[in-house]
């Protein structure tokens, strides 16, 4: 095998190893920021950047461009725990969670 092919194989194996980590619990990899104390810090009118400073990057994010405003939804998940933060024109408009309600 040439040196170039060996290097390429190494990169491929490294990429596969990183992809396999995606199936692991987020809290064991990076330490989850999804706690009741952090969730309680989120207040109406906060920017996306402020929310991400407190909770980190969302697990999923969706943005819809409505006619008169832009609506974004950030979903944070850690096992069975979740929080949903809804933004209207990039400011917190509402929030929901099961923190404190999970069995």
N, C-alpha and C positions, 0 to 999 in steps of 0.2 A: 504494500500500500504506500502511495506517495505521501510525502509530508503534508501536502495540501489536502489530500483526502482524509488523513488522520485528524488534521485540525478541524475540518468541516464536520467530521463525525463527532468530535468532542463538543463542538458548538451545538449540534443537533441533540446530543444527550443532555447537555446543560439546559437547553430549551425545554425538553421533555420533563426534566426534573422540576423546573419552575412551574410548568403547567400542572403537574401532579399536585403541587402545593395548593392549587386553587380549590381542591376538594376538602382541604383541612379547615377546621374551625378558625375563623378570623381572629378570635381572641387568643388562640394559642400561638399564632404567628406574630401578631403585632400588638396584642393587648387591646382588648375592646374598650372604647371610650363610651359605649352605650350603657350608661348607668343612670339611675334615678336622679342623682345629684347633677350630672351634666345635662340631662334632659330638662330639669327644672330651670336651668340657666337660660334656656331658649325662650325668648320673649317676642311678642308681636313687633314687627317692624325691623327686626334684625336682618342684616344682609346675608347672602349665601356665604361670603368669606367669614363672617363672624360665627355662623353655625358650624362651618367646617373647622374653624379653630377649636371649637368646643368638642364636637362629635367626630371630627375627622372626615375623610371622604365618604360619601354615601355608598352603600352596597349597590344601589341602582338609582338612576336619575332619569327623569323624563320631563321634557319641556314641550308645551303646546302653545302655539302662537294664536291666541284668540283674537277677535276683531278689535277689541278695545283694550286688551291687556295681555301680558304673557304670564302663563301659569306653569310653574315648575314643581315637581314633586320629588323629594329626596326620601328614599327608604333606607333605613339602617337596620341590619339584622345581625344578631349574634345568637345562634342556636334558635331557641323558641322566642327569644326576646326580639321586639321590633319597635321602631319609632318611625313615624311618617311626618315629614315636615313639608308643608305646602307653601309655596312662595307666589305672591302676586306682584308682578313687575320687580322681581328680585328682592322682595322683602317678605319676611315671614308673615303669612296670613292666617295659618292654622297649624295645629300639631296634634298628633294622636300617638298613643303608645299602649303596650300591654305591660310595661314595667310596673311591678308592684301587684299585678293581677295574675301573673303566670303561676301555675301550681308549684 
